[in-house]
Amino acid sequence: MSVFTIEAFLAILGLVLLMIEAFAPDISRRTLAALSIGGTALALVLFFTVASHETSSLPAFVQPWMKLDSLAIFYKGLSLVITLLVLWLMHECAPYLSKYTVDGRLSELFSLPLIVCAGMMWMAAATDLVTVFVALELVTVSFYVLVAFARKSNLALEAGVKYLILGALSTGILVFGIAWIYGATGSLSFEGISAALAKPETSKVPALLGAAFLLAGLGFKVAAAPFQSWVPDVYQGAPIPVTTFLSVGSKAAGFVVLTRTVEALIGEHSIIGPEVKALLLVLGALTVLLGSLPAIFQQSVKRLLGYSSISHAGYLILALACGDSIRTGMTSGGIVAFYLATYLPMTVLAFLVLAVLRVNGQGEDIRDFRGLGKRSPLLALALTLALASLAGLPLTAGFMGKLFVFFSLVDHAYWGALVCATIGAAAGFYYYFRAIVAIYSTEGSSNEPLKLNIASKVGATVLAVVIVVLGVYPKPLQHTLTKPVEVAAKASAH
Amino acid sequence: MPPLLFYLFVLITLGFGLNVVIARNPVTSALSLAVSFVGLASLFLSLDAYFIGVLQVLVYAGAVMVLFLFIIMLMDIKSEEAGGRANMAAIIAGVVVAGILSVQVATISGKLPFSDKSTETAALKLAEAGAQWEAKGKENLPTISRDLKAGELPDAKLMGETLFSKYAFHLQVVGLLLLVSTVGVVALSKRDNKEASSQS
């Protein structure tokens, strides 16, 4: 069995669930959720058994378009994990979400994430821009539906319209960029583009224009400045599980493509390498600042996490701009992958707490966090860990990711970007800790203990433990991600 | 194609394109867009890109425009009142962006190498391509090599061959994408049964 079989299985399961819903409308929500969660869990288990012995080959008709390197395997695993967590969150949020949907039906919410997951897994392995584009559109179009799904809420409708219009615009820009790159280099595969850009006779201006449009189009998808304005509104309006999916899944999928694109554009002897690097540094620094500074004034936690997601995207872009870092022994792709792996548990945990509060009839403001320390000590502790980790406190997962980014900035002596990143991190400490202070303030709106089911308790505990373990002992994860460097070093030695 | 026709079609495309923006009545705008598309299609045809030209008429001037007109009709959009103040900031921004883009495109296309492609040598190359196509093996469509040898570019056949063999996987993903968007449209636009029954 190959990895591709698992991806196809997920997509087909999504279709089957749609069919079941269409032809057996009486089926209960619980059954649908169980089928969808069970299917994803099965896919995850199968994926680990298949991916561990790396001989798994792809079927012939996708062979020219995909490559199973360690980065692809890593991001495929990440996509599966986040999809599983999001489906579980959907199940947890179902009671309150069904108030906002037509007929109280949620069936598409359990089938579309499976198709999104298949799309993200295809993106992770794609080696050429056509495959990237097709898979990216599959993911984005599914997200248009998911974001607007709770359409009885005006905020969700607004979010859906904003995401649709800006997403469509960014798709246009992306295609325009791909067309220019193809015109300038005569190739659509990352290898071909990299090879063509290394030749001095390739004309520089069209390649630069193409690269600029390509980066702008992808920048929309990963919420980079100056294309970040949709993020707070969409994050606020979308249902909590969908926001989680957007902020981890969509971002990870965008960054694997961005990693491969940037690697192709700034490869060795690339004629447009310095310009693209400079552009990325400016974009990255700007993204960190435009994410961190407005976050200081936010009252809604969902908007706060939206701005936080922007500033994290900024750090990731800075890491990509730096290229390989000697101090950490990791490639830029490795650092980005590590950062995203640490970003997953903390973001999911923060949204899980929001979801629990929402199910218990609370709002999404920082004010609603007041008294949480008394009402549920477990959740309060977990949320504190998640927020501290998002801020980058030492001994949490978020610290290691930020540390690697700062190391590679120091390695390459990009002092201006380093200053911006530091300002962003400092602002981060302020606004995350404002939320933490609210958690432990005594005067809460109610003092009733929160009702927590076992799944939420176990989930919150596991995610919190993962955050601490990754922060204290990151070596194993770092090791799995440093492999590509060794392989690359060997390849260049020959 | 004589240059006169080229300029005529360019004039049609640009003139009606401009009218799309200027016209106050949405129906006029939509129909101008359709005429502009037809002008563009003629330009494609004059470049021997028959397939894209036909697609331009079928898909854009046909299907997309019908959709536009339907929406205008269903939503009953009245024409904007004449004399309404134009949004200067939007106009300036639009002109600046259009200006930057046209300067970029002009600069770049000025630098691209121009090759002398006369029709006679092109036909010769087509014949060569036909022979190469035949040499590739018997599973390739024989009609393509026949057309190529006759000096015609079988663009629709080539396009189809590429789409259904080389990009077979992508085609299926696009199919999935279209299904997802259809499901989305249905899910987001279906009426609430409870509401509907209470209203009736």
Interface residues (C-beta under 8 A of the other chain):
Chain A: A11 L15 L18 F61 V62 W65 V102 D103 E108 L112 I115 G119 W122 V130 T131 V134 A135 E137 L138 V141 S142 Y144 V145 A148 F149 R151 G160 S203 V205 P206 L209
Chain B: Q104 T107 I108 K111 L112 Y167 A168 F169 H170 V173 V174 L176 L177 L179 V180 S181 V183 G184 A187 L188 K190 R191 D192 N193 K194
